[in-house]
């Protein structure tokens, strides 16, 4: 499955790559000047090396025996100069290639791309930037599948669901963990629903962190923020519409979109149309979506529309959360 890179995050990664190239170049330039002062002959050799390359190129144009001899002579001169240069730099106490602007990445030559495909060096920066993006909303370092605590959930069977909240969470946790570990952008969707403080956002954070490690583009945002960006992209006249539209494109095209707190936004005809647009567009494109909500599917139907409820009911795995608000239990335990 082809990975869709988040353009906004990718641009930041490219900017970092370029900034690092400039930093290295400036550093080498300062060191070169220092070596020139210590060993003036090195500066002269660098000038002569440029001349020998030009001499060899001009000689090669002739194409006859004399030209071949001239090229060979220029090449020997070049090698002799390089050897002298290396000896002088070593005498100054530095590695012989320390002022040569060699690429940090031998695979792509610091371009960031191999053909049209992003190089591993650029993807490393991309993953770091995506992690920063997610960390601004989520506690990625603290919230992972290993730190999830089932002890906060009661082990008494709920008469309505005929299962204990703890047992239910063990199954939900396992499903989410497998979903994240096996994520391949195949369009599988999750609907995490239940009362507040039951771990929906925590498990979504776990999924986001795991999937982003694989290099997939992950966008996590609240329903309130998402609708606000759609609204700004459509109605804004203050110059920020273009930036908002870029966010809209991210919501629609990322590999994994996680919508948090669906149902907390103000319900209007526009907000309902936005939610429908996101769900429907991503279903058609087979893009993975995770929705968190305090609302059950019947409440989604009455609050939004039968069309939205039908798509969630038919195309999303319904993961129900039961029990008492664990935030209160955590607060008591921390006291």
C-alpha positions in Angstrom: 0.0 0.0 0.0 1.4 3.4 -1.0 2.0 5.7 2.0 0.5 9.2 1.7 2.8 11.8 3.2 1.4 14.8 5.0 2.5 17.8 2.9 2.6 20.1 5.8 4.8 17.8 7.8 6.9 16.9 4.8 7.7 20.5 4.1 9.0 20.9 7.7 11.2 17.8 7.2 12.6 19.2 3.9 13.3 22.6 5.6 15.2 20.8 8.4 17.2 18.9 5.8 18.1 22.1 4.0 18.9 23.9 7.2 21.2 21.0 8.2 23.0 21.2 4.8 23.5 25.0 5.3 24.8 24.4 8.9 27.4 21.9 7.7 28.4 24.0 4.8 28.9 27.0 7.1 30.9 24.9 9.6 33.1 23.5 6.8 33.6 27.1 5.5 34.8 28.3 8.8 37.1 25.3 9.2 38.5 25.8 5.7 39.3 29.4 6.4 41.2 28.3 9.6 43.2 25.7 7.7 44.0 28.2 4.9 45.5 30.5 7.6 47.5 27.6 9.1 48.5 26.2 5.7 48.3 28.8 3.0 49.5 26.3 0.4 46.2 24.4 0.8 44.3 27.4 -0.5 46.6 27.6 -3.5 46.2 23.8 -4.1 42.4 24.2 -4.0 42.7 26.8 -6.8 45.0 24.6 -8.8 42.7 21.6 -8.5 39.9 23.6 -10.1 42.3 24.6 -12.9 43.4 21.0 -13.5 39.8 19.9 -13.9 39.3 22.6 -16.5 42.5 21.6 -18.3 41.5 18.0 -18.4 38.0 19.0 -19.8 39.6 21.2 -22.5 42.1 18.5 -23.5 39.4 15.9 -23.8 37.6 18.0 -26.4 40.5 17.3 -28.9 39.9 13.5 -28.9 43.3 12.7 -30.6 46.5 11.0 -29.1 47.9 14.4 -27.9 44.6 15.2 -26.2 44.6 11.8 -24.4 48.2 12.4 -23.2 47.2 15.9 -22.0 44.2 14.5 -20.1 46.4 11.8 -18.5 48.9 14.5 -17.5 46.2 16.7 -16.0 44.9 13.7 -14.0 48.3 12.9 -12.6 48.8 16.5 -11.6 45.4 16.5 -9.9 46.3 13.3 -8.0 49.6 14.7 -6.9 48.0 17.9 -5.7 45.3 15.9 -3.8 48.0 13.9 -2.0 49.9 17.1 -1.1 46.7 18.7 0.2 45.8 15.7 2.3 49.3 15.7 3.9 49.2 19.4 4.7 45.7 19.1 6.3 46.8 16.1 8.4 49.9 18.1 9.5 47.5 20.8 10.7 45.9 18.2 13.0 42.7 17.6 11.0 41.2 14.6 9.0 42.3 14.9 5.4 38.8 15.3 4.0 37.4 17.6 6.8 37.0 20.6 4.5 35.5 18.6 1.6 31.7 19.2 1.3 30.8 15.5 1.3 27.1 14.6 1.6 25.9 13.4 5.0 23.7 10.8 3.2 25.5 8.7 0.6 22.2 7.3 -0.7 20.7 10.5 -2.0 23.6 13.0 -1.8 21.5 15.1 0.7 18.8 15.8 -1.9 16.3 13.9 0.2 15.1 11.8 -2.7 16.1 8.8 -4.7 14.4 9.3 -8.0 10.9 10.4 -6.9 10.9 8.4 -3.7 11.8 10.1 -0.4 15.2 8.9 1.0 15.5 7.2 4.4 17.2 10.3 5.7 14.3 12.5 4.8 11.8 10.0 6.1 13.7 9.9 9.5 13.1 13.7 9.8 9.5 13.3 8.5 8.8 10.8 11.3 10.3 13.1 13.9 8.2 16.0 12.7 5.1 14.0 12.6 5.8 12.9 16.2 6.1 16.5 17.2 2.8 17.2 15.5 1.0 14.5 17.3 2.8 15.2 20.6 1.3 18.7 20.6 -2.1 17.1 21.1 -1.3 13.8 22.7 1.0 12.4 25.4 2.8 10.0 23.0 5.7 9.3 25.4 3.4 8.4 28.2 0.4 6.8 26.4 1.1 3.5 24.8 -0.4 0.1 24.8 2.1 -1.1 27.5 1.2 1.6 30.0 -2.6 1.0 29.7 -3.9 0.0 33.1 -6.9 -2.4 33.2 -7.0 -2.1 37.0 -9.0 1.1 36.7 -11.9 -0.9 35.3 -14.4 -2.8 37.4 -14.4 -6.6 37.0 -18.1 -6.8 38.0 -20.3 -8.0 35.1 -22.5 -5.2 33.6 -26.1 -6.6 33.4 -26.8 -4.6 30.2 -23.8 -5.8 28.2 -23.3 -9.1 30.1 -19.6 -8.4 30.4 -17.4 -6.7 33.0 -15.9 -3.3 32.0 -12.4 -4.8 32.6 -13.0 -7.8 30.3 -14.5 -5.5 27.7 -11.5 -3.2 27.8 -9.1 -6.2 27.5 -10.8 -7.1 24.3 -11.0 -3.5 23.0 -7.3 -2.9 23.9 -6.3 -6.1 22.1 -8.3 -5.1 19.0 -6.8 -1.6 18.9 -3.3 -3.0 19.4 -3.6 -5.5 16.5 -5.2 -2.7 14.4 -2.1 -0.5 15.0 0.5 -3.2 14.6 -1.0 -4.5 11.3 -1.9 -1.1 9.9 -1.3 -1.1 6.2 -3.7 1.7 5.0 -6.3 -0.8 3.8 -9.3 1.4 4.8 -10.4 -0.3 8.0 -12.1 2.1 10.4 -12.9 2.2 14.1 -15.7 3.8 16.1 -14.7 4.1 19.7 -17.8 5.1 21.7 -18.9 5.3 25.3 -19.1 7.6 28.3 -16.5 10.2 29.1 -13.3 9.2 30.9 -13.2 5.6 29.7 -9.9 5.6 27.7 -11.1 6.4 24.2 -8.6 9.2 23.7 -5.8 7.2 25.4 -6.2 4.2 23.0 -6.5 6.6 20.0 -3.2 8.1 21.1 -1.7 4.6 21.3 -2.9 3.9 17.7 -1.6 7.2 16.5 1.9 6.7 18.0 2.2 3.1 16.6 1.0 3.9 13.1 3.1 7.1 12.8 6.2 5.0 13.6 5.6 3.1 10.4 5.8 6.3 8.3 2.1 6.7 7.6 0.6 10.1 7.7 -1.5 10.5 10.8 -3.7 13.5 11.6 -5.3 13.7 15.1 -7.7 16.5 15.9 -10.9 17.2 17.7 -14.2 17.5 15.8 -14.5 21.1 17.0 -11.2 22.0 15.4 -11.8 20.1 12.3 -15.1 21.8 11.6 -13.6 25.1 12.4 -10.9 24.6 9.8 -13.5 23.6 7.2 -15.5 26.7 8.1 -12.5 29.0 7.8 -11.5 27.5 4.4 -14.9 28.1 3.1 -15.9 31.5 4.6 -12.7 33.2 5.7 -11.8 36.5 4.0 -8.8 37.4 6.2 -6.1 35.7 4.2 -6.0 32.5 6.3 -8.3 30.5 4.0 -5.4 29.0 2.1 -3.8 27.7 5.2 -7.1 26.3 6.4 -7.7 24.6 3.1 -4.3 22.9 3.5 -5.5 21.5 6.8 -8.8 20.4 5.1 -6.8 18.5 2.5 -4.8 16.8 5.3 -8.0 15.7 7.0 -9.3 14.2 3.7 -6.1 12.7 2.4 -3.9 11.4 5.3 -3.5 7.7 5.8 -5.1 7.8 9.2 -7.4 10.4 10.5 -8.4 10.3 14.2 -11.5 12.5 15.0 -11.7 13.0 18.8 -14.8 14.0 20.7 -17.3 13.8 17.9 -20.6 15.2 19.3 -19.0 18.0 21.3 -19.2 20.5 18.5 -22.1 22.8 17.9 -24.7 21.0 15.7 -25.5 22.9 12.6 -26.3 22.1 9.0 -22.8 23.0 8.0 -21.1 20.9 10.7 -23.3 17.9 9.8 -22.3 18.3 6.1 -18.6 18.5 7.1 -18.8 15.2 9.1 -20.6 13.5 6.2 -18.1 14.9 3.7 -15.1 13.6 5.7 -16.6 10.1 6.4 -17.9 9.6 2.8 -14.8 11.0 1.1 -12.5 8.8 3.1 -14.6 5.7 2.6 -14.6 6.2 -1.1 -10.8 6.7 -1.1 -10.4 3.7 1.3 -8.6 5.9 3.9 -8.5 4.7 7.5 -10.5 6.7 10.0 -10.9 6.4 13.8 -13.8 8.3 15.5 -14.1 8.8 19.2 -17.4 9.8 20.6 -19.5 9.8 23.8 -22.4 9.0 21.6 -23.7 5.6 20.7 -24.7 4.8 17.1 -28.4 5.6 17.8 -27.5 9.0 19.2 -25.3 9.6 16.1 -28.4 8.8 14.0 -30.6 11.3 15.8 -27.9 14.1 16.2 -26.5 13.9 12.7 -28.3 12.0 10.0 -29.3 8.4 9.1 -26.8 8.6 6.2 -23.9 9.3 8.6 -25.1 6.6 11.1 -25.5 4.1 8.3 -21.9 4.6 7.1 -20.4 4.3 10.6 -22.6 1.3 11.4 -21.8 -0.5 8.1 -18.1 0.5 7.6 -16.7 1.0 11.1 -15.8 -1.6 13.7 -18.0 -0.6 16.7 -15.9 -0.7 19.9 -18.0 0.1 22.9 -16.5 1.4 26.2 -18.3 0.6 29.5 -17.8 1.5 33.1 -17.2 4.5 35.4 -15.2 7.5 34.6 -11.6 6.4 35.3 -10.3 10.0 35.4 -11.9 10.3 38.8 -10.3 7.0 39.9 -6.9 8.3 38.7 -7.4 11.5 40.6 -8.2 9.7 43.8 -5.2 7.3 43.4 -2.9 10.3 42.9 -3.9 12.0 46.1 
